[in-house]
């Protein structure tokens, strides 16, 4: 599990850099590998859970080697955390761990489980009034 989390954190850092550079230049963020078309991707995601209202996806990757989606939601981290929790509970996921990563900023990592699926969700503040998110899922 420690190697898995270390890998997730490394991938997260790389994706944060990608999002930061793209936002600075006002460029669209494009997934490096598009393994499924947008309709199939949205169908797979809707089978897992529904993103909170107002969530804007900035990056998608269905390779299973990185976060599945990165994006932004209007609201404070605690508000967005509650919105994600509601959606995941409705999709029959159960929260197993909430790990505060940076108490000062409110960055948090959560593990949700449903059967043999483990979903990691990371939330952190961005600009005032917005929260960034990343989530990925693996089968164990």
N, C-alpha and C positions, 0 to 999 in steps of 0.2 A: 504494500500500500504506500510506503514511503517513496519508492521509486516512481509510482504512479503520480503521486502529488507533486513530486519534484518535476516530473515531465510536464504536468499541467501548468505549473508555475512558469517554466521556461517558455512554453508555447504562449502563455498569457502575456509575458513580457514582450515577446516578438510581435504579437497581435496589437498590443497597446502602442508600440512604436509605429506600426503600420497605420493604425487609426489616427494617431497624433499627426503624422506626416501628411496623411490624406486630408485631414480637417484643416491643417494649416494652409495647405495649397488649394483648398476647396475642390478637391478631386473626388470622384466617386471611388468607393472602395470595392475592389473586385476580388473575388475569391481566386486563389492561384489555380485551383483545380475545380472545375464544374463537372461533377460526376453525374448529376441528375438535372433535368430541366426544372424550371421554376415551379411548374404545376406539380410535378412529382415531389419536389422538395416540400412545398407547402402542404401536400397531402400527408407526407410522413410526419411533419411537425404537428399538424392538427391531430394526428393519432396519439401523439405523446401528451401534449398539453397546449393550451391556448395562451399566447403571450398576453400580458396585461394591456388594457386599452391604452392607446397612444404610444405603444412601443414601436420604435423605428429600428429596423434591422439595418446595420451598416456593413456587415460581413457575414457570409455563409460559407460553410465547408462541410460537406457530407462524407468526407473521406474516412472519418472515424479516427483521424490522427491528431486532431486539434479541437478547439472549441467548435461546436456546431454553429453557433450564432453569437455575434457581438452586436451590441446596439445601444440605444439611448432611450430613456423614458423621462418624461417631465415629472418632477417631484423629488422630495428628499429621499435619502437612502431608506429610512424607516418606512416611509409610505410605499415606495416601490417594493420593498421587501415583503410587506403585507400583501400587496397586490399579487406578486409572484406566488406567495404562500397560498393564497386563495385559489389561484388557478391550478397549482400543483395538487392541492388537496382534492379539488374537484376531479382531477384526472387520476385519483386514487394513489398518489405518491404519499409516502410518509417521511417526515423530516427525521433524519438520524443524527445529524451534527450541524451545529452553527458555530463557526470558528471566526472570531473577530481577528482580522489580520492587522488592522491599523486602527487602534482605538481613537486616535486623534481625528482621523479623516472619516471613520465609519466604514471603511472597507471590510467586507465580510465574505466568507466562503461558506456555502451550505452544501450538505450532502443529503439527497433525497433518494429513497428506494421504492421500487415497485417490482415485486417479484425478483427476477434476477437482474433487473436494470438498476444501475447506479447513476444518478444525475447530479452533476456538480454545477452549482450556480454561484457566480461571483458578482457582487455589486459594489460599486464605489462611486463617490461623488465626482461630478464633472464640473461644469460651469454652475453658477448659482442656480438652484432650482431644477437641476437635471441630474440624473443618475445613469451611469453606464452599466451595462450588464454583459456577461458572457456565460454561456452554458454549454455543457457537453454531456454526453451519455455513453455509458459502456455497459456491456452485458458481462456478467461474471459467471 
